[in-house]
Amino acid sequence: MSTQIEEILVQDVMMNCDSFPVVSDKELLRETIIEMCNFGLGIACIVNTNNQLKGVFTDGDIRRLILKLQKPIAALFVDDVKDYCTKIYASIKPDTSLKRAILLMEELNIWDLPVVDNENNLKGLLHLHPALKKLLGI
C-alpha cells in the first residue's frame, strides 16, 4: 500500500541534528565553513546555548561575503559566524506536510529548511534530495 503524499510529514524525512552542520553562534567563521565541508552540505544552522535557531549560513552567504567585504579571507576566518549569518530565514515545523514544505522551498528557491518547534528549538533539517527520494519511493 503506497503512502499518499499528503500523509508524509517533514519529520518523516528530515535529517537529525547530528547529520548536518549545527554550530554555536559564538563559533568562528572558519570553523563553520570546515563543518560545512565535513558534512558536504551548503548550509550550517547557527544555534545559541539553548539550541534555539539564531540563523543559517550558506554557501551563497560565503560568496556574497567575499564579494561585498573584499577583505582578506584570513581576516574573515577569525570573525564570528553570527556577524554574517542570515538571521531572517524560513523554517518549518516537524508536523508540516512534506508537500507544503517542498512548495515553500520551490517558492523561495532554496534547498534546505531548518525544522524547529514552537520555541524555535532546532529539531532537524529538511534537505531537498531526501525529500524527493521519499516522494519518488527511492
C-alpha positions in Angstrom: 0.0 0.0 0.0 1.5 3.3 -1.0 1.5 6.4 1.2 -0.4 9.4 0.0 1.8 12.4 -0.5 -0.4 14.5 1.9 0.3 11.9 4.7 4.1 12.3 4.6 5.3 14.8 7.2 8.5 16.8 7.4 9.5 14.8 10.5 9.4 11.6 8.4 12.2 12.7 6.1 14.1 15.4 8.0 17.8 15.0 8.8 18.6 14.6 12.5 20.8 17.3 14.1 23.8 15.0 14.1 23.6 14.7 10.3 24.2 18.3 9.3 26.3 21.2 10.5 25.0 22.8 13.7 27.3 25.4 15.2 27.2 27.8 18.1 26.5 31.4 17.5 29.9 32.0 19.1 31.8 29.9 16.6 34.4 31.4 14.2 33.5 31.6 10.5 36.5 29.4 9.7 35.2 26.6 11.9 31.7 26.9 10.5 33.0 26.5 6.9 35.0 23.5 8.0 31.9 21.9 9.4 30.0 22.6 6.2 32.8 20.9 4.3 32.9 17.9 6.7 29.2 17.3 6.1 29.2 18.1 2.4 26.2 20.4 2.7 25.9 24.0 1.7 24.3 25.1 5.0 25.0 25.4 8.7 22.4 26.1 11.3 23.5 28.6 13.9 22.2 28.0 17.4 22.5 29.5 20.9 23.4 27.6 24.0 19.7 26.6 24.4 19.7 25.1 20.9 17.4 27.8 19.6 18.0 28.6 15.9 19.5 32.0 15.5 20.4 31.9 11.8 21.7 30.0 8.9 24.9 30.3 7.0 25.1 29.0 3.4 27.4 28.7 0.5 25.7 31.7 -1.0 26.4 33.7 2.1 30.1 32.9 1.7 30.2 34.1 -1.9 28.3 37.3 -1.2 30.5 38.0 1.8 33.8 37.6 -0.1 32.5 39.9 -2.9 30.9 42.5 -0.6 33.6 43.0 2.0 36.7 42.4 -0.2 38.9 41.9 2.8 41.4 39.1 3.0 39.9 35.7 3.6 42.2 35.0 6.5 40.8 38.1 8.2 37.2 36.8 7.7 38.1 33.5 9.2 38.6 34.9 12.6 35.2 36.7 12.7 32.2 35.2 14.5 29.7 33.5 12.2 26.9 35.3 13.9 28.1 38.5 12.3 27.5 37.1 8.8 24.7 34.5 9.1 21.3 35.1 7.7 19.1 36.0 10.7 15.8 36.3 8.8 15.2 32.8 7.3 12.5 30.4 6.5 11.9 27.5 8.8 9.2 24.8 9.2 7.6 22.7 11.9 8.1 18.9 12.1 4.3 18.2 11.6 4.1 20.1 8.4 3.2 18.1 5.3 6.2 17.3 3.1 4.2 18.6 0.1 3.7 22.0 1.7 7.4 22.2 2.7 8.6 21.4 -0.8 6.2 24.0 -2.3 7.7 26.5 0.1 11.3 25.5 -0.9 10.3 25.9 -4.5 8.7 29.3 -3.9 11.8 30.6 -2.0 14.3 28.8 -4.4 16.1 27.1 -1.5 17.4 23.6 -1.0 17.2 23.4 2.8 14.7 24.3 5.5 15.6 24.2 9.2 13.0 22.3 11.2 12.1 24.0 14.5 9.5 23.5 17.3 7.2 26.2 18.7 10.0 27.6 20.8 12.4 27.8 17.8 14.5 24.9 19.1 16.3 23.2 16.2 14.9 19.7 15.6 16.3 18.9 12.2 16.9 20.0 8.6 14.8 19.3 5.6 17.1 18.8 2.6 15.5 18.6 -0.9 17.2 15.4 -2.0 16.0 13.1 0.8 12.5 14.7 0.4 12.4 14.0 -3.3 13.6 10.4 -2.7 10.8 9.8 -0.3 8.3 11.2 -2.7 9.6 9.1 -5.5 9.9 6.0 -3.4 13.7 5.5 -4.0 
